[in-house]
Amino acid sequence: QVQLVESGGGLVQAGGSLRLSCAASGSIFSIVVMGWYRQAPGKQRELVAIISSGGTTNYADSVKGRFVISRGNAKNTVNLQMNSLKPEDTAVYYCNSHYKEGSRYLEVWGQGTLVTVSN
């Protein structure tokens, strides 16, 4: 089993930067992909960025060129560097992981961290 804990959210002015981190514990060697999703008030949860165990990344069009997802020095961490933040980036950001347990592929979510971008 895998557990996720996020950190790094907060309040920032438009144009500023924030860095989110997510630490996984448990069966970390079974992790296939880790990523970040976000949910703004009144909207559905959406993909922000993901990174595979092999390092392949994928980004939402709305954050391409501004956000960078990376694995930490410890393989059980994933970071999201958010630059040139916009008010529309305001949301609760959730860390997500897909991992393999036996023959099954399972999914786990972190508790979420709030990012607020002011004008």
MDTraj code that builds the backbone (N, CA, C; nanometers):
import mdtraj as md
import numpy as np

residues = "GLN VAL GLN LEU VAL GLU SER GLY GLY GLY LEU VAL GLN ALA GLY GLY SER LEU ARG LEU SER CYS ALA ALA SER GLY SER ILE PHE SER ILE VAL VAL MET GLY TRP TYR ARG GLN ALA PRO GLY LYS GLN ARG GLU LEU VAL ALA ILE ILE SER SER GLY GLY THR THR ASN TYR ALA ASP SER VAL LYS GLY ARG PHE VAL ILE SER ARG GLY ASN ALA LYS ASN THR VAL ASN LEU GLN MET ASN SER LEU LYS PRO GLU ASP THR ALA VAL TYR TYR CYS ASN SER HIS TYR LYS GLU GLY SER ARG TYR LEU GLU VAL TRP GLY GLN GLY THR LEU VAL THR VAL SER ASN".split()
xyz = np.array([
    [0.0835, -0.1191, 0.0000],
    [0.0000, 0.0000, 0.0000],
    [0.0875, 0.1248, 0.0000],
    [0.0370, 0.2307, -0.0601],
    [0.1106, 0.3561, -0.0695],
    [0.0286, 0.4677, -0.0047],
    [0.0947, 0.5532, 0.0709],
    [0.0315, 0.6716, 0.1285],
    [0.1041, 0.7953, 0.0777],
    [0.0288, 0.9055, 0.0607],
    [0.0846, 1.0297, 0.0063],
    [0.0591, 1.1461, 0.1011],
    [0.1604, 1.2312, 0.1165],
    [0.1467, 1.3519, 0.1979],
    [0.2009, 1.4701, 0.1190],
    [0.1160, 1.5728, 0.0995],
    [0.1564, 1.6918, 0.0246],
    [0.2012, 1.8023, 0.1190],
    [0.2793, 1.8935, 0.0634],
    [0.3176, 2.0135, 0.1355],
    [0.3492, 2.1231, 0.0349],
    [0.3482, 2.2494, 0.0830],
    [0.3954, 2.3587, -0.0006],
    [0.2899, 2.4531, -0.0532],
    [0.1640, 2.4304, -0.0254],
    [0.0629, 2.5237, -0.0736],
    [0.0680, 2.6548, 0.0031],
    [-0.0129, 2.7505, -0.0418],
    [-0.0173, 2.8788, 0.0259],
    [-0.0737, 2.9874, -0.0617],
    [-0.0528, 3.1112, -0.0176],
    [-0.1022, 3.2295, -0.0871],
    [0.0129, 3.2984, -0.1587],
    [-0.0093, 3.3331, -0.2852],
    [0.0945, 3.3996, -0.3631],
    [0.0276, 3.4992, -0.4569],
    [0.1005, 3.6039, -0.4911],
    [0.0468, 3.7018, -0.5850],
    [0.0629, 3.6511, -0.7283],
    [-0.0228, 3.7008, -0.8145],
    [-0.0133, 3.6645, -0.9563],
    [0.1269, 3.6980, -1.0085],
    [0.1807, 3.6041, -1.0864],
    [0.3160, 3.6185, -1.1379],
    [0.4213, 3.5538, -1.0505],
    [0.3821, 3.5146, -0.9319],
    [0.4751, 3.4535, -0.8387],
    [0.4918, 3.3045, -0.8608],
    [0.5656, 3.2424, -0.7692],
    [0.5974, 3.0998, -0.7810],
    [0.5692, 3.0284, -0.6496],
    [0.5391, 2.9013, -0.6613],
    [0.5247, 2.8125, -0.5470],
    [0.5773, 2.6749, -0.5862],
    [0.6203, 2.6002, -0.4871],
    [0.6677, 2.4645, -0.5115],
    [0.5918, 2.3697, -0.4200],
    [0.5274, 2.2732, -0.4812],
    [0.4565, 2.1707, -0.4061],
    [0.5415, 2.0438, -0.4021],
    [0.5327, 1.9740, -0.2901],
    [0.6030, 1.8470, -0.2771],
    [0.5072, 1.7395, -0.2290],
    [0.5350, 1.6180, -0.2696],
    [0.4534, 1.5040, -0.2290],
    [0.5477, 1.3899, -0.1942],
    [0.5299, 1.3367, -0.0746],
    [0.6128, 1.2259, -0.0305],
    [0.5270, 1.1002, -0.0189],
    [0.5746, 0.9947, -0.0797],
    [0.5047, 0.8672, -0.0737],
    [0.5721, 0.7775, 0.0284],
    [0.4932, 0.6998, 0.0979],
    [0.5470, 0.6007, 0.1913],
    [0.4745, 0.4680, 0.1675],
    [0.5332, 0.3627, 0.2167],
    [0.4753, 0.2312, 0.1955],
    [0.5472, 0.1590, 0.0832],
    [0.4724, 0.0974, -0.0045],
    [0.5294, 0.0157, -0.1128],
    [0.5719, 0.1026, -0.2306],
    [0.6720, 0.1892, -0.2070],
    [0.7098, 0.2892, -0.3072],
    [0.7710, 0.2279, -0.4321],
    [0.8259, 0.1071, -0.4228],
    [0.8880, 0.0472, -0.5402],
    [0.7853, -0.0042, -0.6394],
    [0.6604, -0.0042, -0.5987],
    [0.5537, -0.0485, -0.6880],
    [0.4866, 0.0672, -0.7616],
    [0.5366, 0.1890, -0.7372],
    [0.4732, 0.3055, -0.7996],
    [0.5009, 0.3079, -0.9492],
    [0.3958, 0.3281, -1.0273],
    [0.4055, 0.3336, -1.1728],
    [0.4089, 0.4790, -1.2208],
    [0.3240, 0.5610, -1.1638],
    [0.3192, 0.7020, -1.2036],
    [0.2748, 0.7846, -1.0837],
    [0.3275, 0.9053, -1.0754],
    [0.2841, 1.0015, -0.9743],
    [0.2473, 1.1309, -1.0448],
    [0.1582, 1.2057, -0.9838],
    [0.1193, 1.3288, -1.0498],
    [0.0421, 1.4218, -0.9597],
    [0.0028, 1.5329, -1.0193],
    [-0.0735, 1.6360, -0.9496],
    [-0.2023, 1.6642, -1.0262],
    [-0.3081, 1.6759, -0.9507],
    [-0.4375, 1.7169, -1.0024],
    [-0.4834, 1.8371, -0.9201],
    [-0.5813, 1.9091, -0.9706],
    [-0.6339, 2.0217, -0.8952],
    [-0.7835, 2.0322, -0.9125],
    [-0.8451, 2.0923, -0.8121],
    [-0.9889, 2.1130, -0.8170],
    [-1.0205, 2.2534, -0.7663],
    [-1.0721, 2.3347, -0.8551],
    [-1.1134, 2.4695, -0.8195],
    [-1.2582, 2.4657, -0.7703],
    [-1.2991, 2.5659, -0.6934],
    [-1.4365, 2.5683, -0.6430],
    [-1.5386, 2.5597, -0.7564],
    [-1.6319, 2.4671, -0.7437],
    [-1.7374, 2.4526, -0.8429],
    [-1.6963, 2.3822, -0.9705],
    [-1.5732, 2.3319, -0.9741],
    [-1.5253, 2.2667, -1.0960],
    [-1.4832, 2.1237, -1.0662],
    [-1.4700, 2.0454, -1.1735],
    [-1.4250, 1.9082, -1.1578],
    [-1.2743, 1.9026, -1.1381],
    [-1.2295, 1.7971, -1.0758],
    [-1.0864, 1.7757, -1.0586],
    [-1.0247, 1.7519, -1.1959],
    [-0.9078, 1.8130, -1.2188],
    [-0.8424, 1.8013, -1.3486],
    [-0.6953, 1.7695, -1.3328],
    [-0.6422, 1.7063, -1.4364],
    [-0.5003, 1.6755, -1.4394],
    [-0.4179, 1.8025, -1.4530],
    [-0.3095, 1.8097, -1.3762],
    [-0.2136, 1.9188, -1.3917],
    [-0.0879, 1.8660, -1.4596],
    [-0.0267, 1.7644, -1.4002],
    [0.0955, 1.7071, -1.4560],
    [0.1183, 1.5702, -1.3947],
    [0.1787, 1.4816, -1.4738],
    [0.2141, 1.3498, -1.4238],
    [0.3540, 1.3136, -1.4695],
    [0.4175, 1.2226, -1.3955],
    [0.5495, 1.1734, -1.4307],
    [0.5535, 1.0238, -1.4023],
    [0.6049, 0.9488, -1.4989],
    [0.6108, 0.8042, -1.4830],
    [0.7373, 0.7644, -1.4083],
    [0.7432, 0.6389, -1.3708],
    [0.8624, 0.5893, -1.3016],
    [0.9853, 0.5992, -1.3915],
    [0.9627, 0.6030, -1.5227],
    [1.0733, 0.6164, -1.6164],
    [1.1085, 0.7601, -1.6484],
    [1.0315, 0.8542, -1.5921],
    [1.0634, 0.9953, -1.6110],
    [0.9834, 1.0654, -1.7194],
    [0.8941, 0.9962, -1.7862],
    [0.8108, 1.0592, -1.8885],
    [0.7091, 1.1508, -1.8222],
    [0.6955, 1.2724, -1.8763],
    [0.6039, 1.3701, -1.8181],
    [0.4919, 1.4058, -1.9152],
    [0.3833, 1.4556, -1.8567],
    [0.2706, 1.5017, -1.9362],
    [0.2061, 1.6161, -1.8595],
    [0.1682, 1.7218, -1.9313],
    [0.1129, 1.8409, -1.8680],
    [-0.0214, 1.8793, -1.9299],
    [-0.1034, 1.9417, -1.8499],
    [-0.2236, 2.0048, -1.9030],
    [-0.1806, 2.1243, -1.9876],
    [-0.2547, 2.1519, -2.0936],
    [-0.2189, 2.2636, -2.1815],
    [-0.2133, 2.3948, -2.1056],
    [-0.2983, 2.4087, -2.0049],
    [-0.3072, 2.5347, -1.9322],
    [-0.1839, 2.5661, -1.8479],
    [-0.1001, 2.4664, -1.8229],
    [0.0179, 2.4902, -1.7383],
    [0.1494, 2.4690, -1.8118],
    [0.1425, 2.4239, -1.9366],
    [0.2656, 2.4001, -2.0134],
    [0.3474, 2.5283, -2.0227],
    [0.4771, 2.5143, -1.9978],
    [0.5660, 2.6288, -2.0036],
    [0.5741, 2.7063, -1.8730],
    [0.4845, 2.6767, -1.7791],
    [0.4848, 2.7467, -1.6507],
    [0.5147, 2.6522, -1.5333],
    [0.4649, 2.5301, -1.5418],
    [0.4836, 2.4341, -1.4333],
    [0.5831, 2.3254, -1.4770],
    [0.6571, 2.2752, -1.3783],
    [0.7505, 2.1651, -1.4043],
    [0.7338, 2.0593, -1.2964],
    [0.7101, 1.9362, -1.3395],
    [0.7005, 1.8245, -1.2461],
    [0.8318, 1.7487, -1.2486],
    [0.8760, 1.7031, -1.1315],
    [1.0031, 1.6318, -1.1245],
    [1.0008, 1.5349, -1.0080],
    [1.0852, 1.4343, -1.0178],
    [1.1028, 1.3415, -0.9067],
    [1.2129, 1.3971, -0.8170],
    [1.1984, 1.3805, -0.6893],
    [1.3003, 1.4252, -0.5964],
    [1.4197, 1.3308, -0.5970],
    [1.5232, 1.3694, -0.5236],
    [1.6414, 1.2839, -0.5114],
    [1.6027, 1.1494, -0.4520],
    [1.5110, 1.1531, -0.3593],
    [1.4533, 1.0297, -0.3079],
    [1.3404, 0.9910, -0.4024],
    [1.3399, 0.8705, -0.4491],
    [1.2454, 0.8280, -0.5522],
    [1.1021, 0.8304, -0.5049],
    [1.0827, 0.8526, -0.3740],
    [0.9464, 0.8511, -0.3248],
    [0.8847, 0.9894, -0.3180],
    [0.9512, 1.0887, -0.3803],
    [0.8965, 1.2236, -0.3781],
    [0.8741, 1.2768, -0.5198],
    [0.7738, 1.3614, -0.5321],
    [0.7489, 1.4290, -0.6582],
    [0.7202, 1.5751, -0.6266],
    [0.7773, 1.6619, -0.7071],
    [0.7632, 1.8047, -0.6857],
    [0.6925, 1.8704, -0.8039],
    [0.6262, 1.9786, -0.7760],
    [0.5634, 2.0586, -0.8810],
    [0.6073, 2.2032, -0.8616],
    [0.6937, 2.2503, -0.9499],
    [0.7364, 2.3898, -0.9480],
    [0.6394, 2.4698, -1.0328],
    [0.5742, 2.5652, -0.9697],
    [0.4723, 2.6450, -1.0379],
    [0.5208, 2.7882, -1.0500],
    [0.5400, 2.8327, -1.1729],
    [0.5875, 2.9674, -1.2011],
    [0.4810, 3.0470, -1.2759],
    [0.4981, 3.1774, -1.2754],
    [0.4052, 3.2664, -1.3472],
    [0.2602, 3.2327, -1.3135],
    [0.2342, 3.2201, -1.1852],
    [0.1018, 3.1785, -1.1411],
    [-0.0037, 3.2827, -1.1760],
    [-0.1222, 3.2313, -1.2064],
    [-0.2365, 3.3144, -1.2432],
    [-0.3505, 3.2904, -1.1446],
    [-0.4396, 3.3871, -1.1295],
    [-0.5544, 3.3645, -1.0397],
    [-0.6322, 3.2371, -1.0741],
    [-0.6384, 3.2024, -1.1995],
    [-0.7113, 3.0812, -1.2388],
    [-0.6414, 2.9518, -1.1986],
    [-0.5207, 2.9637, -1.1452],
    [-0.4517, 2.8462, -1.0906],
    [-0.4968, 2.8163, -0.9477],
    [-0.5758, 2.9050, -0.8908],
    [-0.6257, 2.8842, -0.7553],
    [-0.7091, 2.7568, -0.7481],
    [-0.6711, 2.6682, -0.6561],
    [-0.7389, 2.5389, -0.6443],
    [-0.6779, 2.4611, -0.5286],
    [-0.7432, 2.3518, -0.4937],
    [-0.6811, 2.2535, -0.4056],
    [-0.6049, 2.1571, -0.4960],
    [-0.4784, 2.1406, -0.4677],
    [-0.3925, 2.0534, -0.5468],
    [-0.3750, 1.9201, -0.4742],
    [-0.3971, 1.8125, -0.5487],
    [-0.3893, 1.6786, -0.4926],
    [-0.2774, 1.5991, -0.5583],
    [-0.1992, 1.5339, -0.4757],
    [-0.1007, 1.4399, -0.5258],
    [-0.1710, 1.3076, -0.5527],
    [-0.1268, 1.2395, -0.6563],
    [-0.1900, 1.1140, -0.6975],
    [-0.0833, 1.0139, -0.7371],
    [-0.1094, 0.8881, -0.7099],
    [-0.0164, 0.7841, -0.7511],
    [-0.0929, 0.6600, -0.7957],
    [-0.0445, 0.6013, -0.9035],
    [-0.0895, 0.4695, -0.9451],
    [0.0231, 0.3712, -0.9149],
    [-0.0112, 0.2611, -0.8503],
    [0.0917, 0.1645, -0.8152],
    [0.0381, 0.0241, -0.8348],
    [0.1325, -0.0691, -0.8407],
    [0.0958, -0.2080, -0.8655],
    [0.1062, -0.2873, -0.7359],
    [0.0030, -0.3638, -0.7082],
    [0.0023, -0.4520, -0.5911],
    [-0.0386, -0.5898, -0.6402],
    [0.0600, -0.6794, -0.6459],
    [0.0313, -0.8095, -0.7047],
    [-0.0023, -0.7923, -0.8517],
    [-0.1177, -0.8384, -0.8938],
    [-0.1593, -0.8258, -1.0322],
    [-0.2526, -0.7065, -1.0533],
    [-0.2757, -0.6314, -0.9465],
    [-0.3701, -0.5196, -0.9553],
    [-0.2982, -0.3856, -0.9636],
    [-0.3622, -0.2918, -1.0341],
    [-0.3158, -0.1530, -1.0373],
    [-0.4127, -0.0718, -0.9518],
    [-0.3585, -0.0050, -0.8527],
    [-0.4388, 0.0711, -0.7573],
    [-0.4038, 0.2192, -0.7646],
    [-0.4904, 0.3010, -0.7074],
    [-0.4731, 0.4456, -0.7105],
    [-0.4894, 0.5003, -0.5694],
    [-0.4084, 0.6016, -0.5365],
    [-0.4177, 0.6646, -0.4049],
    [-0.4057, 0.8144, -0.4204],
    [-0.4730, 0.8891, -0.3328],
    [-0.4715, 1.0352, -0.3337],
    [-0.4178, 1.0887, -0.2023],
    [-0.3521, 1.2031, -0.2098],
    [-0.3159, 1.2752, -0.0906],
    [-0.4348, 1.3545, -0.0396],
    [-0.4133, 1.4277, 0.0698],
    [-0.5236, 1.4994, 0.1337],
    [-0.5519, 1.6337, 0.0683],
    [-0.4596, 1.6803, -0.0145],
    [-0.4777, 1.8070, -0.0839],
    [-0.4117, 1.9219, -0.0121],
    [-0.3656, 2.0188, -0.0903],
    [-0.3072, 2.1403, -0.0355],
    [-0.3593, 2.2589, -0.1165],
    [-0.3988, 2.3642, -0.0463],
    [-0.4632, 2.4777, -0.1110],
    [-0.3604, 2.5753, -0.1664],
    [-0.3788, 2.6125, -0.2916],
    [-0.2993, 2.7165, -0.3559],
    [-0.3940, 2.8308, -0.3922],
    [-0.3626, 2.9497, -0.3437],
    [-0.4439, 3.0671, -0.3723],
    [-0.3563, 3.1715, -0.4397],
    [-0.3972, 3.2150, -0.5577],
    [-0.3234, 3.3158, -0.6334],
    [-0.4089, 3.4419, -0.6384],
    [-0.3561, 3.5498, -0.5822],
    [-0.4314, 3.6754, -0.5766],
    [-0.3889, 3.7696, -0.6890],
    [-0.4810, 3.8610, -0.7232],
    [-0.4499, 3.9593, -0.8271],
    [-0.3509, 4.0624, -0.7781],
])
top = md.Topology()
chain = top.add_chain()
for i, resn in enumerate(residues, 1):
    res = top.add_residue(resn, chain, resSeq=i)
    for name in ("N", "CA", "C"):
        top.add_atom(name, md.element.get_by_symbol(name[0]), res)
traj = md.Trajectory(xyz[None], top)
